[in-house]
Amino acid sequence: MEAQSKSKTDQKQLTGVPGTEPGARLDAWWWLVALVVGLTVLLVTAWPDPFGRIFKFVGDFKVFIPKHPFFNWTNFSSWINGFFESGIFVTVFITLGSFVLVIFAGIIGGMGRLSNNKAIYGVSTLYVEIVRGIPLLVQLMWWYFAFPVIFQSFGRWIHWSYAANYLANAYLMAIIGLVFCYGAYMSEIYRAGIQSIPKGQMEAARSQGMTYFQAMRYVILPQAIRVILPPVGNEFTALLKDSSLVSVVAVADMTRRGREFSSAQFNPISTWTMIALLYLIMTLFSARIVSFIEKKTKFER
Amino acid sequence: MQESIIQIEDVHKYFKKVHALRGINLNIRKGEVVVIVGPSGSGKSTLLRCINRLEEYDQGRIVVDGIPLDNAENINAVRREVGMVFQSFNLFPHLTAIDNLMLAQKVVRKRSSEEARAIAEALLKKVGIPEKAESYPIQLSGGQQQRVAIARALAMSPKIMLFDEPTSALDPEMIKEVLDVMLDLAKEGMTMVVVSHEMGFSRAAANRIIFMDEGMIVEEGPPEKVFGNPDQDRTKLFLSKVLQH
């Protein structure tokens, strides 16, 4: 234990590049957050019209307060449904919901890209290459406008009435589109992270009689996770920003609420400034959380 | 003569077009210490890695402790009984020394934590570094890392130990501490197959030296014979290059 803490201080002294020490980054971040949050609060409080109104319109925070005490399921579910009237909530929901699924989609895709089975490798490579070659906006359009029609025709063909009468759920299609696209990027991150672990680690684990999956679970992944985490954090921030694209496929997220307000009130400058600030606050905090997790999972190599 | 524990019959191995192993036949008896020497690229590491099937072979048959290496289940069964020590240690960097020793015991041997810890502690003591139990690999010297790696292999209670150039990546002053551990093991009667050019160790511990060149066993015999009075010209040439120092 003593040796460990000693070598940690040694390392700190060795990596004395100005601006890289933890304290310096913390300060820069705090300044930026203080500036952005301060500016937002100032705008909202000092100019309730239009900034306060924009904030209320986009956030619509009154939906979080239950209108009725929920003794029954109907009241409860209508309370939950009300959340989707808040643009900020929708953006957070779409981002977090897709991201959780992206993590799993990436594991499947990444394993496929590492597979020795030619068919599995071929399918996952095809998936990654196709998805990476098509703009996300076009993919979202495809899932929302084209896919449900295909699904309906399919339903009519096999006489499955649920599918034949299917109406696209904008939220579901938006999440599918985001997961499908980001899953491909994520599988490449996983693949690169796993491949960055020296071959000898797998050999050492296998030579002790571990199965491939045991070796992955106990030896490779715990090491790869440290390599994977920073780019995964970047993906989260990118996903948060790209979630604004779902506003064109009938999802009432922050961006869409902003557009509604702006076109109704003819006030583009203040509306889009406010929206930009809200996104900036979210990305700043998400980047901070990622670097916090990074620090927690660090180990000496 | 004691029974044979490793049987290698006419094993061939190709790397793409390179014929790396050209019909190896070898029997290793229980408790025997076999040292494989030969120039680089002669296939000695490849042969060693075939014994626990880290390397696949294209033709022939290998039977370890009565288990033929032919399906995934058998391969894992053999690997449980065969410990391996690598040139580059390959310790798990995210685990402490003691956790390195405990992991496979728990996962593969299904031992309880207490049992695994007791075995691990005893083995760290045996290799002479009980005080490093809580250290991470990065905090250990090369010699200490390799001794932890030997202990890690021993923790699985193997019947056979394979050593793939265990001292080649070490600084000169650390070679002895690793060889001492290996000598102790040999004295205890462990079956060992060692790829190494450590003449001192070979003379002291080996029952048999195998000289390989170009994927074939050129000559084998007791150390005095192979090192002192080899039959083959290729062996003489190789030894003259190695022993000049």
Interface residues (C-beta under 8 A of the other chain):
Chain A: M1 A3 Q4 S7 P198 G200 Q201 E203 A204 A205 R206 S207 Q208 G209 M210 T211 Q214 Y218 V219 P222 Q223 R226 F299 E300 R301
Chain B: N52 L54 N76 A77 R79 R80 V82 G83 M84 F86 S88 N90 L91 F92 P93 H94 L103 A104 V107 V108 E134 S135 Y136 I138 Q139 A149 R152 A153 M156
